[in-house]
Amino acid sequence: MRALMLIALHVLVQIALIVRVLLRPHRDPASRVAWVAVILSLPVLGIITYLLFGETSIGRHRLERIRQVMAGLPDIATVPGYTALAARSEIPERHQPLFRVGQSISGFEPVGGNHAELMADSDAAIAAMVADIDAATRHIHLLFYIWLPDGNGTKMAEAIKRAAARGVACRVLVDDLGSRSLIRSKLWSEMADSGARLGQALRVGNPLKRILEGRIDIRNHRKILVVDNTITFCGSQNCADPEFLPKRKFAPWVDVMLRVTGPVVRQNQYVFAADWMTTTGEDIRGLLSEPLDQPSPGFSAQVITSGPTARHSAAPEMFEAVMYSARRELFVTTPYYVPLDAIQSALCAAANRGVDTTIIFPARNDDFAVGATSRSYYADLLEAGVKIHEYGAGLLHSKSMTVDGEVTLVGSANMDRRSFELNYENNILICDRAVTAQIRARQETYLADSRRISLEEVEAWPWTRRLWNNTLAVLGPLL
C-alpha cells in the first residue's frame, strides 16, 4: 500500500511539473519537449533535475533588488551632453535597424565620437589594462567572470593595490563561482587590505539554501574595465594567462579585446554601476551623471547587455539581426555553438541568399558536450553554403561578428543557450570601417590556423559519431 502511494505521489508530481513546463512563458517547443522527456524518462532524478535546472530563476529577493537599482539609475539621456552626442551618431540607413534592436534591449542609443584599439593578444590586453589602472586618478571599475590568481591575474591585482594605495577609488566585482580561486587566494584579501572595495556577484553561499533561492548556474559572465569615466575595455577575455591553467590541455585561450574611449564608455559605466549597486548596495549614481566631454570625431557605437532579467530572447535577437543584415559577407567566431533554431536558420539564410558566410569553431572544445552538439549542425550549415573552419592553435574563445566590412559585434556572449538565457553578458556594436577592418584582419589570422571542414568529410563520419553528436544535440535545450 505504501509503495502504491509513493508511486501515485511520484506520478502526480510528474504531471504537475509537466503542466508547469507547458505553461511556462518564453520557452520554445524544443525545450518543452526535452524537459517533458527528462521528467518522464528519469524517475525521481528527472524531477530533481527540473527543480534544479528547469527554470531560469534568480530568486525573488535578487530580482526585487535588481528592479530597485535599475529604477533608481538616472536616465542616461539626461546626462549633460549625451543627447547631443547621440544626435552626432552617423550610421548608414541600412544599419540603423541593428542599433534600434540594440536600443530596445539595453535602452542605450548609439553615440558618436568613439575610438578603439584592438589589443594584440591576451597578454597585451592585460598590459594595457594595467597601464590604464596605473594612470588612473579618480576611479577604477573592474568586472570579470573569471579572474585567476596566475601571472596576469597577479599583475592586475598588484595594479589595483597600487591604485588604491594612492587614493584612487577601486571597485572590483567578480563572479562568485567563476572567480572562486581568486576569492580564496591571498590576492583577494590583499586587495581589500589596500583599500579596494570588493564584491562577489551572485554569491553561492550554502549550495542547498542557494538552490531554494534560485539557480546556482546563473552567472555574471561580463568582462568590463572602466577607468575615470573615460576608458573602457570590452571583449571576450577573462583576467588570466592565455595558458589558462585550470584547462591547460586546451590552451592557449585566444581572445579579442578592445580598448575604447569616447561617449560609449558611459554606457559600460551604467552596466557596471547596476551590477555593483545590486551586489554591494553602494550608491555610485553620481558618477553616471557627470557631464560628458565633447569628443573628437569618431565612430558610432552602442553597448548591448543581456541576461535572465532582461527582456526575453534579447541576445539571440541581436545576433539574428546582425546576420540578416549582411549583404556581401558575414564572418563569425564563437567557441560555443548550441543555437536556437532561429540562429541556425539565420546563418543558413545568409549563405542561401549569396552572402559569403564563414564561421570558425575550436577544433578541440573544453566542453565535450557543446563540441559534439556544435558538430551536429555542420551538415545543414554546409549544405546551405556556410564555410566552416576549425581552429587548431588553441581554444578560440573570441566572440566576434563582422558584416560587410562595416559593422562589428564583439563581447562576452557565446552562441549558446547559456549565454542566451542564463548568463549576464556584455557586448558592443560598432559601425566603423576601420575598426571592422581590424577585427576582420584578426579573423583572418584565426583562419590561417584553421582547417576547413567539407560536407564530404561530415558525410563520411561513422554512424557512431553522428549518433553521439545528434544525441547530445537533443539535449541542447538543456545545456
C-alpha angles and dihedrals in degrees: 000000000000091000091053091051092051091049091049091049091049091051092048091051090049091051092047092051093046090052089049091050091052093047099044110113124235096025120131119228093249090058092048092051092047094051094045088053092050093048093049100039100045112057111217091341091068091053093048092046092053093047090052102039110007099093134044099236122156093180130266096258094050092045092052091048091052091050092050093050094047092048090052097051114104117252105263089220088067093059107114109260096008099106092051091051091049089052089053091059108120111201123158112249094247092058097045094089089061091058092045088058089050092049091050088057105043102013092237121131118217111262130202132220099064131141131194140191121201111223114236094228142327096287091048090051092054091046091052092048092049090049091052091047090051089052095047117119104178118019144349122203116189129180126176134166092208122025114169126197090235130112099297092035090055092048090054093046092049090051090052090050091051092049094048091048091057092050103264113144104245120192116183121187123181134172108262094225103033093048099036093123091058092045090054093047130089090248090071094054091041091056089050091049090052090059100262115142111233133200135185112210119218095000115213098204112160103010094211092051091041091056089059091051098048144305117317092210095063100106142177101243097173126126113202138154121181120182123191092332088284108080132045137174123211132175145084101300125115122203099268144095114280086242087068097199098207088066101020096151089070094046147163100059107214116207143170121227131175127203106211134189129183138061094319087071088075090060091056087047089057091052092050093045092053092050093043096048092046091052103038107019092230111142111228098158091122091073090057095058098052112124116263119238117237103252131208117262112292145143129300119252142167134197114229120194131184140178145139091291094048121089116293119278093004098143099042091046090055092049092048092049091053092048094049091048093064116108104168111007138014120182121183135182122185134152097208122045116179097137135190111242089255092059092050090047092049092054092046091046091054092055093041092056091053102265113146096243123188131172129183123203129179113268089219116034121202088220107059094194093053091045092053092044091051091055091053087071096050098091095055092045092049093046088055090052101258112150110229122197130178118215113225106179096082135308109323100218097167116122107202142145127187124188127200093328090289112077131050132187117189134159146096103309121107125202094253136100092254091063091040098050114009112031130073103232138185128205138165125219115206131188106199134113095214096052091042089052090054093050091043090053090051089051088054090057088054089050091054089059094045137088121225116236116217129206089238090057093050092047089052093057110119116258090247091061093047090048091052093048095046094045091055090045089059085062090050094107088058098047 
